[in-house]
Amino acid sequence: MKRWRSFLPLIVLIAIGIALLSTGQFNRFRPETLATEQANLKLQIAAYPIVAGLIQVGVITLAISTGIPGVIVLILAGGMLFGTVYGTILSSIGVTLGALTLFLASRHAFGDHKHGEVAPGLVGRLRGGYLAHPVSYTFFLRLVPFFPFGGVTVGLAWLRCPVWLFLAATAVGGSVMTGIETALGAGLARNIGRNHAVSLSLFDDPHVYVPLIGMGLLALLPILISKLRGKKVPSDPMKQ
């Protein structure tokens, strides 16, 4: 019974995530939906900037901590409504707080287990690289969008990653990807403001395709590192 109680915080987070998804409230943050409400929302943000900023942080925190898929839509919305710089700051705070909440709940659930125990599939694949180079590997996992954000968070909790290292890697690595996604959202807002709709012409806008190129380069980072070292490294930790 005590063992099951340790999973309670994690179960509550998952339950909240499922409940939120079932309401469909996050559909309001889709680019096509924001396109029709963008002008009105920006007026409200201008009138209540602090409240609006806290709402953005809270929504991102809730989505990350409960493992809701498609958080990128919320980050794009932040870029569309708050701009690149302010949107990045707000979303990065939310991502870091949400990831820390999920991390601590997962650590509490797993307890101080021995690393010799049978680990979940993803954790088993991450273990080799993490134990060999914990600091560089943790930053690597947080920087590259190829790896599932929530899965890596739970995996690092199982591996008993120090809280300071997890926070530093999430704040730095997570902010890089968040910044690129926010810039993409701001580019979408610029395109929508000009064309009053989401159209294919947005791919002609450097404010849109430059962040997309940045996301692609980050996704290719494991391959580039592998080529530079001339051997397999954390480029594919799934096979370690």
Rosetta blueprint (number, residue, H / E / L):
1 M L
2 K H
3 R H
4 W H
5 R H
6 S H
7 F L
8 L H
9 P H
10 L H
11 I H
12 V H
13 L H
14 I H
15 A H
16 I H
17 G H
18 I H
19 A H
20 L H
21 L H
22 S H
23 T H
24 G L
25 Q H
26 F H
27 N H
28 R H
29 F H
30 R L
31 P H
32 E H
33 T H
34 L H
35 A H
36 T H
37 E H
38 Q H
39 A H
40 N H
41 L H
42 K H
43 L H
44 Q H
45 I H
46 A H
47 A H
48 Y L
49 P H
50 I H
51 V H
52 A H
53 G H
54 L H
55 I H
56 Q H
57 V H
58 G H
59 V H
60 I H
61 T H
62 L H
63 A H
64 I H
65 S H
66 T L
67 G L
68 I L
69 P L
70 G L
71 V H
72 I H
73 V H
74 L H
75 I H
76 L H
77 A H
78 G H
79 G H
80 M H
81 L H
82 F H
83 G L
84 T H
85 V H
86 Y H
87 G H
88 T H
89 I H
90 L H
91 S H
92 S H
93 I H
94 G H
95 V H
96 T H
97 L H
98 G H
99 A H
100 L H
101 T H
102 L H
103 F H
104 L H
105 A H
106 S H
107 R H
108 H H
109 A H
110 F H
111 G L
112 D L
113 H L
114 K L
115 H L
116 G L
117 E L
118 V L
119 A L
120 P L
121 G H
122 L H
123 V H
124 G H
125 R H
126 L H
127 R H
128 G H
129 G H
130 Y H
131 L H
132 A H
133 H L
134 P H
135 V H
136 S H
137 Y H
138 T H
139 F H
140 F H
141 L H
142 R H
143 L H
144 V L
145 P L
146 F L
147 F L
148 P L
149 F H
150 G H
151 G H
152 V H
153 T H
154 V H
155 G H
156 L H
157 A H
158 W H
159 L L
160 R L
161 C L
162 P L
163 V H
164 W H
165 L H
166 F H
167 L H
168 A H
169 A H
170 T H
171 A H
172 V H
173 G H
174 G H
175 S H
176 V H
177 M H
178 T H
179 G H
180 I H
181 E H
182 T H
183 A H
184 L H
185 G H
186 A H
187 G H
188 L H
189 A H
190 R H
191 N H
192 I H
193 G H
194 R H
195 N H
196 H L
197 A L
198 V L
199 S L
200 L H
201 S H
202 L H
203 F H
204 D H
205 D L
206 P H
207 H H
208 V H
209 Y H
210 V H
211 P H
212 L H
213 I H
214 G H
215 M H
216 G H
217 L H
218 L H
219 A H
220 L H
221 L H
222 P H
223 I H
224 L H
225 I H
226 S H
227 K H
228 L H
229 R H
230 G L
231 K L
232 K L
233 V L
234 P L
235 S L
236 D L
237 P H
238 M H
239 K H
240 Q L
